Amino acid sequence: MPDHAPHLAARLQTLLAHHGHTLAVAESLTGGMIGATLTAVPGASAVFRGGAVVYATDTKTSLLGVSATLLAEHGAVHPDVAEAMARGARRVFTATFGLAVTGVAGPDPQDGQPVGTVYAATALPDNRCNLRKLQLHGDRAAIRDQTVTAALTLLLDDVSQTTVN
């Protein structure tokens, strides 16, 4: 688990619970690491609705409703796919916020994208999405760890902004 991730998860849980919000995740390259990080915090069941590990491209469509045409045209490592995954997680798990990650951890490029290319997206309560493109470095484990931290940071920023407004 990444160094800062437990702290971020605890801050997220506190903020979400304080405002009565919930969260769901959709993960590809992290294979459940975000959900595991979030649920490692005692009391996570108050805010964490669930998660989908959609590692295979076709499961992004069958479980989350990501457009098969979008996937066929652009592959799984694409900003629109990340946003569709975040919206799908939010919808499927009936959560206030959805968080999704898709990308290339390596060792080989995928969908024409180099190793380290990651898209993280949050689906907000009004169904808008915020997206962050990451260019990460290191081996497979480092890229996955960095993805968890970056995704939780994005979500924390979005939850903080949403609860202030």
N, C-alpha and C positions, 0 to 999 in steps of 0.2 A: 504494500500500500504506500502511495506517495507520502512524503513527510508532512506536507501541509494539508493534505486531504482530510484527515480526521478533524482537524480544527475547522476547516471550511464546512464540513458536514454538520458539525455541532452548531455552528453559527446559523446555518441554513435551517436546521430543525427548530431552533429557538425562534427565529424570525417567522417561519411559516406557521408554527403553532400559535404564536402571539396574535397573528392576524387571521387565524382560522383557515389557512390555505393548505392545499395538498399538492403532492408531486408524483409524477410517474416518469419513468425513463425508457428510452429505446437505445440499445447499445449494439454496435457492430464490432469494431476492432477491439473494444475493451472487454468484450465477452462476459459482462456481468460485474466488472470491477466497480463501476459507479454505484450500482445497487448494493453491492457488498459494503462499500464504504459508507453509504448512507445508513444502512441497517445495522452497522457496527455501533452506532450511537444509541445508547439506551433511550427508550421512548420513541424510537423511529416510527412505530406503528401509528402514532398520532398524526403523522403527516405523509408517510410514504405509502402510496396506493399500490404500487407494483411496478414491474419492469418487464420488458421483452428483450431477450437477446436474439437479435435477428442477424445472425452472422451470414447466412446464405442469402443471396440476392432475392430469390423468389419469396423468402419469408417476409421480406420488407413489404411485399405486395399482399400476401395472404394474411398476415397478422395485423399490419398497420395501415393497409390501404394505399401504400405508395403506388403511384401510377406505373404500370408495367411498361407503358410507352416511354415514360421518363427514364426508367432504368435501362430500357433497350437502347435509347438514343444517347444517354450520357454515362451509363454505368452507375455503380453504387456510390462512388466517391465524387459527389457533386453537391453544391449548396442547396439546390432545390430538393434533393433527396433528404438531406439533413432536416430541412424545414418540414417536409412531409412526414418524416419519422417523428419529429417532436409533436406535431399536430395529432398524428395517429396515436401516440402514447397518451397524450392528454385526453383524447376522445375515448379510447378503449378502456382506460382505467378511471374515467370520470374524475380527473384531477384538475386542480386550478392551474397548475403549470406542467408543461411537458419539457423534457430535456432529452436531446438525442446527439449521438456522435456516430460519424462514419468516416473512414479514412484508411490509410495504408500504413500498417505497422512494420511491414517488411516480412521477410527479407527481400522480396521482389516488388517492383512496381505493379500497380493494378489499375485497370481502366484508363491507361495512359497517364496516370498520376504517379509522381515519384514517391518513394518511401518518405514518410514524415508528413505528407499532406493529410490534414484532418479538417473536417467541418464539424463544428459544434453549433447546435441551435436550441433555442428555448421557444416554446409556444406559450404565449402570455394569455391571461384570462380573456382578453378581447379577441383572441385567436391570431393576433399579429405575431410575427416571429422576429427574434434577433438572432443574427448569425455571426459567427466568428470563424475565419479561415486561419488555420495554424500551419506553420512550417516548422516541424519539430525535428530534432536531431538526436542521434544515439542509436542504440540497438533496439530491437523489438520491445523488450521490457521497458526501456527508458521512454520510448514513444508512448506506450500504453499508460505508464504512470503519469507522464506529462499531460496526456489527454484527460485523465481523470481530474487532475488539479485544474487544468484550464476550463473544463466543462463546469466544474463546481463553482469556479470563480465567475464565469459568465452568468450562471444561474443566480448566484448570490447578488451580483450587480443588478440583475433584472428584477429579482424579488425585492431588493431594497428600493429600487426606483418605483416599482409598482405600489408598494405599501406606503411610500411617501406621498404619492400623488392622490 
